[in-house]
Amino acid sequence: MKKLLLITAILIFPLAMAFAQPNPGQNAGGTPAGGTGGGAPIGGGAAPVGSGIALLLALGAGYGAKKIYDVRKKLAE
């Protein structure tokens, strides 16, 4: 059974890698007339992440404060 799984994995993994899509800068269809080809950068360009980080930090601080409050309340009992 283990040999069958190993052989199947060895055969399927290279096939999956063969169907991988190229980087947008390396499109196989060629470039449009006068263009450089490719599309938008991967990751969306210059997306603002500052407010998301601040939100995550605030939520983490609130969660930590609640945990500390619960532990102190339990010790007081």
N, C-alpha and C positions, 0 to 999 in steps of 0.2 A: 504494500500500500504506500509506504514511504517512497519507494522508487518511482511509482506512478506519479505521485505528487511532484517529485523532483523533476522528472522528465517533462511533465506538463509545464511547470514553472520555467524550465530552461527553454522550452519552445515558445511559450507565450510572451515572456519578457522582451526578447529582441523584436518580436512583431509589434508590440505596443510602442517600443521606442522608434520603430520605423515610421509610424504614423504621426509622430510628433510634428506640430506645426512650426514653421520657421519664425524667427524674430520678425516683427513688423518692418524692420529696416532691411530685411533680406527677402522681400516678396519674390516668389518665383515667377510671377506674371510679368515682370519687367517694370519699367518706369513709364509714366505718362510723358507725352511730348514736352520736353523742356523741364520736367520735374525731377526731383531727387528720389521719389518713391518712398515707400514706408508710410506709416500712419502716425497717429498721436503716440507720444511716449507711453510706455507701460507704467501703470500706476496713476494715471490721471493728471500728470503734470504737477502744477504747484497747488495742491489742495491744502487748505488751512487745517492744521491739526492742533493748534495751540489751545483752542477752546475745548476740544475733546480730551486733551491731556489734563487740563485743569478740572474738568468734570470728573474724570476718573480719580484724580488725587483727592478731590473733595469727598467723593463717595467712599474711598478707602479710609480716609481720616474719620468719617462718620461711623463706618463699620468698626474700626478699631476702638473708637471712643465707647461705642455700645458694648463691645466685648469687655473692655476694662470696667465699665459700670456694672455689668452683670457679675463679673468676678468679685468685685468689691462688695456688691450686695449679698452675694452668696457667702462670703467670708464673715459678714456682719451678723448673719443668722446664727 
